[in-house]
């Protein structure tokens, strides 16, 4: 029966949280509670200065793990997210931090589908409660009915929404007096650094530490654009590490290769790039030979690209003679292309290696083990957040180093852990070192920053031995907090 057009339209039902709670036990015997589902994100609405109530803006998917019987005044809590922009938190969740982990093999020894899950005996849950957050449009997070998702698809909208979820969870669970940490990966490190400043200035919420995994705080260090020579030098040690992994440096130890690459990239290489056509023929030939030797590329190729090795071109070129490409996220992985005359590979073999296992594991785990049912597709890594808005940085490089510096100067107890993979071709380790060398904090606060290095890529924990070591490093960082128990 058709509705009378004169009758008032029924308002859509107000969204509500749909959290599901389950009980579990760690391999060590401790009991913990898992709470997973969407939390409704609301904002105070006003019309002509009059308060209209709290309007639902989004439904944000979270998975929280809390150790049963722990004292919240001493028990740390870590809020974790990945990057993209457009990535869910699945990588940190099932790769290294959570109580369950994916079993998928590693470079050169990948397991076939359908893969499997195992208890994570090294989970950070032993030392900190965990809250995994999927930003709007990733995972099961979506804008509320009638709301525009693109309001969240940008630097500030993302920062405010993730910050509000952190405030809500902290308040509702009585955790304002708990030691608090953020763990971010890739773009999530940029988000975490900015959040440290935002949470302090907006909510007066002071953090104990940041765990920055595959860090990029200054996009200018990794964006290959005309007139910006910086990335070419900062990527060079990573190119050298990848070349070393694939046998292009003979029997030289990796440490020796990296030492030479870093020294050259820190001084002579930037000078050569800055000289441009002012290089003499002899000078240019010397630099072409050095870059070729360090990267494993031919001198002819280095000369043809004017000493400037763009990263995807490198991944496509370095093993061309073997009819292989190498991974961007992890240069240890290799793949194939339809032909080998291309400038850019058709896919990232390291991304292809991990997408299937993590997607299968997450979709199984949430419904089967955590009891959460949702018929939406879980967006592991989506392009639906693009174009991502950086309007706040119009005309300038996207850079949050100043925000981290501000947070540390105002909160001198804030500690920072930076995890770098030598074979990470997305966020190179030498660029992270460069960025932190330009962080404007006094010398005594620099003692609050630690770097850890691993012989793997962006998700360095896909290597089993490194996963165990990294887990120990993260636990040690949390436990070194002066307020963590």
Buried (B, 14 or more C-beta within 10 A) or exposed (E): EEEEEEEEEEEEEEBEEBBBEEEBEBEEEBEBBBBBBBBBBBEEEEEEEEEEEEBBBBBBBBBBBBBEEBEBEEBBBBBBBBBBBBBBBBBBBBBBBBBBBBEBBBBEEBEEEEBEBEBBEBBBBBBBBBBBBBBBBBBBBBBBEEBEBBBBBBBBBBBBBBBBBBBBBBEEBEBEEBBBBBBBBBBBBBBBBBBBBBBBEBBEBBBBBBBBBBBBBBBBBBEBEEEEBBBBBBBBBBBBBBBBBBEBBEEEEBEEBBEBBBEBBBEBBBEBBEBEEEBEEEEBEBBBEBBBBBBBBBBEBBBEBEBBBBBBBBBBBBBBEEEBBBBBBBBBBBBEBEEBEBEEBEEBBBBBBBBBBBBBBBBBBBEEBBEBEBEEEBBBBBEEBEEBBBEEEEEEBBBBBBBBBBBBEEBEBBBBBBBBBBBBBBBBBBBBBBBBEEBEBEEEBEEBBBBBBBBBBBBBBBBEEBBBBBBEBBBEBBEEBEEBB
